[in-house]
């Protein structure tokens, strides 16, 4: 064995240890970030595995939910029928005027699982049937006006009616309210009706959705819009309003001088987007005074989200879907979340009132 002086041996050992340490550090610095990058990529890829963007809300939902055709349920909106059951689970809610200055609601559900009481359920009007068809929805109602009957019979929209004896298990009446305000449906009732009528329960292959949505990481802030934290609509009976909640970035719903709540969970209704769609029309020549609202063609309106408001136009296209545009003719992008569409008779549109802040609204009372 070669004799190496002790001092030199110590220096050699120190050099070897230092080299190993430096090499280890180099290896660490080279490989560690790569491992992190690989893990980050893997997480991004798998984040929404088994999910899709909802056609109703633009939010991520299970594919099993997102591929199912929604149901649109005709719901009464008067004190005798309130609070309604299940409204907080709807992805989209339409509100339209009725005869007598009343309004009626049509919540559209993609996920109604677990609901054993939905509604109440009331009769169809033609314009609601047109809106339901735009979403490839199955329309649930309890009877219809004489003017809606031809639309339902000609296949405009798949529908389940409480007057159809073939689907009598789809509806039930409660004992806590008087007829006709006490007819309801449920998850099992809807499924039973779909099966009895032989309807397809998944979207048509060529259905690409109704709305356009902004990405959740790049919300539509309506940068060119005006501040709007309170919306008061001119419906003479229920006098509804929406008040912006800055924390949740949603508009909370009020009517009949109180918060509008869901009887299922006592939750106040709140939405991310509000669309006001102004329409022309009058009444049919009949004793009942049924409204004849023109929801085809084109018109004006408002889009409200993120505490802002802009003017819009709308057109019902050849695809049978109503499209909404800003004044630069760009189709508007809704923010992911729930949407409320209020159909306004054109002669009443200038009677709606908008407040830039909640404080100014409170001061106006």
WONOR-V888819 format. One line per field, one symbol per residue. ss: DSSP state (@ for helix, = for strand, . for the rest). Layout:
ss = ???
This chain:
ss = .....@@@@@@@@@@@@@@@@@@@@@@@@@@@@@@@@@@@@@@@@@....===......===@@@@.=..======..@@@...=.@@@..======.@@@.=======........==....=.@@@@@@@@@...====..=.@@@@@@@@.....===...@@@@@@.==.........===.@@@@@@@@@@@....=..........=............==..===........=====....======..==.=......=.==.===========.......====...========..=========.....====.....=..=....=======@@@@@@.===..@@@@@@@.
